[in-house]
Amino acid sequence: MKLLILLTGMATLAVAQPDPAFEAYRAWESAHRDMDRKTRAQALFEVSGEWVTKWPDSRVAWQQRRDALLPLQSRSAELWKQVGDNLIRLSPPHTVAGSTAYDWVAIGVNLNDAEALLHFEINWSDSQPKPVHDAPTLADLVDEANFASRPFPLLCSLEMAEIQLKQFDQAHATIARIHGWLEGDFKRYFDQDPLETFPDYTAKYFLFSADLARAEGEKTDALAFYQRLLTNPYYLREYAHPARLYDAHALWQEMGGTEEGWAAFSEVPPLAEGVPSGYKGVAFLPWVAVDYKLPDMNLSSLDSRPWTNRDFEGKATIVYLWASSWPPCWSYLPSIQAIYDGTKSRAGMQLVTISVDEDTQKLAAFMKQKGYTFPVLASKPYVQKVLPQFMLGQVWLVDRNGAVRLQRSQNMFNGIEKAFEEEVMYKARQLMN
């Protein structure tokens, strides 16, 4: 989960690499958490200037400097260059260069530097050998998908930079590569449900095609691409590029279109029955598509019920990986309980969780204290067999033959648990068919 990743990263930074800037930020955050967003950002901008002067080699200090610039919508090329260069300097190679370039392109500053940085990162990514595994674990299959997905955000940022720089020939070549990736590796490694693919992935092709056509003065083509974007019922207008609706409408009016014609041109058909409608500000991330047979299982739940591979046969099973000793998982447990309650009366669907807790007495006490009744299989060795290097908080969807078909380690729901619940149930229903 996204929350899990952020907390894990910060905890690692604080513990493994003691940093006075981290302690300063923690104290500052405690004293300023009740401020409104803009006032807080201005205060953070001012204090982070002191931190980067006092601790110029602190990644935390420079990260807070960046986090202040974003809500302030600063367009200072000098400030953004200073922040980006230092974050790249203080981070492992090829970890933040792409996101730094994206910052510059999204703000519209340092475009030539961003373009050069993106070409360097894309060339480096292209030069890396693809992982090959003779007997892959689930972790290996997920790693392969993650490896295949690396060029996409870099190419998207490069496309944005080339359009702004009016490098139209290069932009056409980049958008062709984006389309090739969507038709190739994306279809190979990720589930193709439009609920997850359209807002942040397939939609990008139409978005960039429209922006490029408009920049070249091809207004009719731009409207055709905008229509493919705006009339797709899976497109979350409040989340993904809401300004494009206004851009398309303004272009329609510029070309003499009427409001009646616009209503017909931009009409959105309804989603199919049973498809989650999404939430403002929330995107459904794509699931990694795999076909991984669960290893031999002979485990017992906390209530002493035996679980073997036969318990997965003939059912769609939702599996949640967690630990009672890891607090970032706790915010999702009410949703896991709600999903469990929703599956108990459904034939052909079930939920089970797997914990890496090694003290089962403490785990049982935690479950009793919280009032959770979902089944828990506590077996760190089994998890390590499936995922030698595991991340907690991930969800597996297992088909009727006991094979993991969909896996996801993150989501963007950030407190909107109902979205998580509805989508997981929706995906499990697909596996039942």
Protein Blocks (a to p, Z undefined) as FASTA:
>chain_A
ZZlmmmmmmmmmmmmmgcfklmmmmmmmmmmmmpcfklmmmmmmmmmmmmmmmmmmbmkl
mmmmmmmmmmnopabfklmmmmmmmmmmmpcehklmmmmmmmmmmnopaklmmmmmmmmm
mmmmmmpccdddfbacfklmmmmmmmmmmmmmmmmmmmmmmmmnopaklmmmmmmmmmmm
mmmmmmmmpccbfklmmmmmmmmmmmmmmmmmmmnopaklmmmmmmmmmmpmklcfklno
pllmmmmmmmmmmnopafklmmmmmpccdddehiagbjehiacddddddddddddddddd
fkopacdfklmgopacddddddfklmklmmmmmmmmmmmmmmmmpghiacddddfbfblm
lmmmmmmmnopabdcdddfklmmmmmmpacehiacdddfkopafbdcfbdcknopamlmm
mmmmmmmmmmmZZ
